[in-house]
Each structure stands twice: as structure tokens, then as C-alpha cells.
Amino acid sequence: MATDNRGIPIPTIKRFPSYLRLLKGYRDEGMEMVSATMLADELGLKPIQVRKDISCTGIEGKPKVGFTVVKLIDAIVHTLGWDNATDAVLIGAGHLGSALARYEGFESYGLKIVAAFDIDQQKWGAKLGDVPVYPLTHLQQYLEENHVNIGVLAVPAVQAQEVAEKLVACGILAIWNFAPKDLKLPPRVVVQRTDLATSFAVLSAKVKRKMAKEDLLDEDDEW
Ligand SMILES: NC(=O)c1ccc[n+]([C@@H]2O[C@H](COP(=O)([O-])OP(=O)(O)OC[C@H]3O[C@@H](n4cnc5c(N)ncnc54)[C@H](O)[C@@H]3O)[C@@H](O)[C@H]2O)c1
């Protein structure tokens, strides 16, 4: 089984969560084996693509039978590194931050938001689900005392760069940035920006193409 996901193409990594959702459904229905063709049909992919993706996990299928569902789930989870829960701190306990902190589903992806920080004193001492909210001034001490590598950024865009630099100065290795701001940080820091506007732009474009009856099947980025 693959021990890390270095070298795995990003589109494959992006497809893995969809495989997982499907496979977990099959597992819950009591299905033991699944073929690449079946996965491909469900997800609108080509079987050869599915086989290539699965080969990145190191799992081998049996000819004409396919893959063992639970083994494939374990292999994908392991390849994604989701079997080791990763602690994260959240900065910005506003509308979006609260929703992220309260979302229990992240734990099945191996992400656990353990504490939130905000400059608004009315939020200090509150809990977002199980996640306590602390003053931003406590961030450094918290990170010194707790082994946390990821920061989730949900502050207004104008604050994002300054807060990100603070996180980096405290030793954070990766930032999941929800603020609409391109952060300028040292290359050793991994930054992933998530923007619903981007997804919506893709959705709108696909709707327009669909309406123009363009064939979407050969699109590289269907995900
Ligand atoms: N990625 C997306 O798709 C998406 C979706 C919605 C919102 N957003 C972005 O997320 C961010 C938060 O949006 P929101 O609707 O939750 O806003 P919000 O105003 O409800 O929350 C922002 C929070 O950040 C806190 N804050 C401000 N400056 C801070 C600082 N320097 N340090 C720590 N905390 C600070 C505020 O006190 C507040 O609690 C914005 O940048 C918004 O544009 C992104």
C-alpha cells in the first residue's frame, strides 16, 4: 500500500474523496467487491482512469472480480493521510468560522479543529460545538503548548495577510485559507485557498455549456 501521496497527480487526489463516498455506501450496503467499471459508471469517468487512480494506492484488483471494497477504502484513506487525525486551529470565529468549527464531518477526513481564536472579546470563552474560542493574543502560547501544524483562516480579507504571518511566525506549516486574499508567505508554508466563488464560476460555466449542448464528458476538470 502506498505510504504517502507524493507523486500522485492532483486530479487523482481530488477524485479520491468521491471514490470514498461511493465505496463507503457500497460497504454499508454489504457489498464486498467492486469493479473499476462500476466505479467509473457511477462517477462518469473512464474505467482506465479509475484503474490508474486506484493503482496510486498500491492496491491491486483481481481480474474479472475487481477490488475488495473495505481494502480499497483503507488504501484510499491511508494514501490521503486521513487515518491520522490532524489538529488545526481556526482563526476567525465569525459566520464561516463557526460553521467550519461545528462541522463534525471533518473528523472523517482526519481534520480536527481543536481551538478557535478571534479578536472580538464577545466571542472569547464561547464554544463552537466542542471548540473553545480564545483571544488571538493566546495563539502563540497555545501553539507552543500544543502540537498543531495547520491553521484555518476565516478572517476578513484585509486581515488575512497579517494573521497568516502571525500563524507562520508561530510555526504553523500549512494554511487553509478561506479569505479572498492571495497570501504571500515563505515557500515552505503550504497554502490552500478555498473559494466558493470559484466553484460557482465552474458551475455557471458548465450550466451554460450544457445549455449550449456541449459535450462535457471529455473535460479534464470535471471535478
Ligand atoms: N471561501 C469561501 O468560499 C468563503 C465563503 C464565505 C466567506 N468567506 C470569507 O471568510 C472570511 C470570514 O467571513 P465571515 O462571513 O465568517 O465573516 P465574519 O465577519 O462573520 O467573521 C470574521 C471573524 O474574524 C474575526 N477577526 C477579524 N479580524 C481578525 C484578526 N485579525 N484576528 C482574528 N480574528 C479576526 C472577527 O472578529 C469575526 O469574528 C471572509 O474573508 C470572507 O470573505 C469565504
The ligand as an ORCA input file, in Angstrom:
! r2SCAN-3c Opt
* xyz 0 1
  N     -14.035     30.678      0.852
  C     -15.307     30.925      0.725
  O     -15.976     30.381     -0.104
  C     -15.914     31.909      1.667
  C     -17.272     31.884      1.980
  C     -17.730     32.802      2.919
  C     -16.849     33.711      3.487
  N     -15.549     33.703      3.121
  C     -14.550     34.582      3.713
  O     -14.321     34.141      5.044
  C     -13.985     35.235      5.858
  C     -14.941     35.289      7.026
  O     -16.256     35.511      6.562
  P     -17.450     35.587      7.612
  O     -18.692     35.730      6.841
  O     -17.335     34.460      8.594
  O     -17.110     36.969      8.345
  P     -17.446     37.369      9.836
  O     -17.336     38.866      9.874
  O     -18.717     36.748     10.289
  O     -16.263     36.727     10.689
  C     -14.938     37.189     10.695
  C     -14.376     36.927     12.079
  O     -12.990     37.231     12.063
  C     -12.692     37.947     13.247
  N     -11.473     38.703     13.013
  C     -11.324     39.866     12.321
  N     -10.041     40.232     12.305
  C      -9.358     39.282     12.995
  C      -7.993     39.103     13.341
  N      -7.062     39.975     12.951
  N      -7.658     38.026     14.064
  C      -8.595     37.128     14.467
  N      -9.908     37.258     14.188
  C     -10.278     38.321     13.449
  C     -13.920     38.787     13.515
  O     -13.974     39.213     14.857
  C     -15.024     37.802     13.161
  O     -15.386     37.006     14.260
  C     -14.043     36.454      4.953
  O     -12.757     36.713      4.453
  C     -14.965     36.012      3.835
  O     -14.728     36.731      2.629
  C     -15.071     32.817      2.235
*
